[in-house]
Amino acid sequence: MTDSYTPYREALLKELLPAMGCTEPIALAYAAAEAGKRLGGFPESIDVEVSRNIVKNVKSVIVPNTGGLYGIEAAVAAGFVSRRPEAKLQVLASVSDAERSEIGERVHEPMTIRQSTEPDVFFIRVTGKLKGKTTSVTIRTYHTNITCIEEDGRRIFSEGDACEEDAPEENWSIAELIRIAREMPLKGTETEALLRRQMECNLAIAREGLKGSWGATIGQILLARDADDPAVKARAWAAAASDARMNGCELPVVIVSGSGNQGITASVPVAIFGEALHSTDEGVIRALLLSDLVTIALKQGIGKLSAYCGAVSAGCGSGAGIAMLEHLSDKDIEAVISNALAITSGLLCDGAKSSCAAKISMSVEGALLALDMVKHKKAFRAGDGIVQETTDDTAAAVGRIASQGMVDTDREIIRVMLHES
């Protein structure tokens, strides 16, 4: 049945996907798996063409189920070995011990890697040749969006193979999202099931992050400050989930806006505060719904990949969700989002890696400070830096800065990461 809530339900169905591992290397593995399955084996030669942001987000993160391997070569080799494209973002979830050993050997085989000349910020093309047959798989705009498959130069699949500038954007107002989160029927719906899965998966990997020695153990370091303070616990648990995810943990994460770290940041703090505030089950689910919707809306203006840290958007989302749990008015929830954008919008994205956990912690801290400001009847005024007259206008300003103003910043970050002069 189609109703006024349908666009929001459809957006959540598209966004709240389970993924094992950082989504950019997994997207590479997915493309390679599709090509490898069609070739029927590991290629004799491999050509990989990617946009610069894919380079940035794959360079320093461990690819799961590879024995601790990093980078584009590891992701592509893993995909060609596993050849399970039907699993999409869980393409490496069922890698066997024998396959893991083969990945470790294959990763050293020659592979041509080139930066794409396509205009897309998100672009992947993986081409393999085996026994005289050539197969090429192209992904654009988002991680599972295969737009073109070619075999021996003949296009056998093409769907929406246009640059991402042509992709439609939702035009959601924050006030409307708050209303939707309060009123959308959830009981027994697919949307409710998606939200529950998000909370369960992301709390599970947070628990693992607090147990194991993952990355820089940001979550454990934070939790040692005061394990009973929900503000500390929210930051620590969210960071711990990222500690594990960025360092090869094989537990799945439910993503938002194509990002596991954003899925974590949008959900884990809301769950922690829901427990601390003894909120109702429905209250927590509705707060998570708001957090996800705000995250999606803010990220729409920024774009899938940018020099702007996506955890900021998700931190704003979780701040809004926690404000709902604390029974703030719609106007005050908007003020929390505006304050949070003013506080943490300076965080840069320098790729997926261990320090993402610390940036998640900072984003959640900024959101909690924004919330405390509103509870003390304080808010940044229009004209204070990037703050505009309305929350929607402030969000639009941030989107403009991130998508247009930070293009050269993004290029320079990548040059620094690649040690280019």
Buried (B, 14 or more C-beta within 10 A) or exposed (E): EEEEBEEBBEBBEEBBBBBBBBBBBBBBBBBBBBBBBBBEEBBEEBBBBBBBBBBBBBBBBBBBBBBEBBBBBBBBBBBBBBBBBEBBBBBBBEBEEEBBEBBBEBBEBEBEBEBBEBEBBBBBBBBBBBEEEBBBBBBBBBBBBBBBBBBEEEEEBEEEEEEBEEBEEEEBBBBBBBEBBEEBEBEEEEBBEBBBBBBEBBBBBBBBBBEBEBBBBBBBBBBEEEEEEBBBBBBBBBBBBBBBBBBBBBBBBBBBBBBBBBBBBBBBBBBBBBEBBEBEEEBBBBBBBBBBBBBBBBBBBBBBBBBBBBBBBBBBBBBBBBBBBBEBEBEBBBBBBBBBBBBBBEBEBBBBBBBBBBBBBBBBBBBBBBBEBBEEEEBBEEEEEBBBEBBBBBBBBBBBBBBEEBEEBBEEBBEEBEEEE
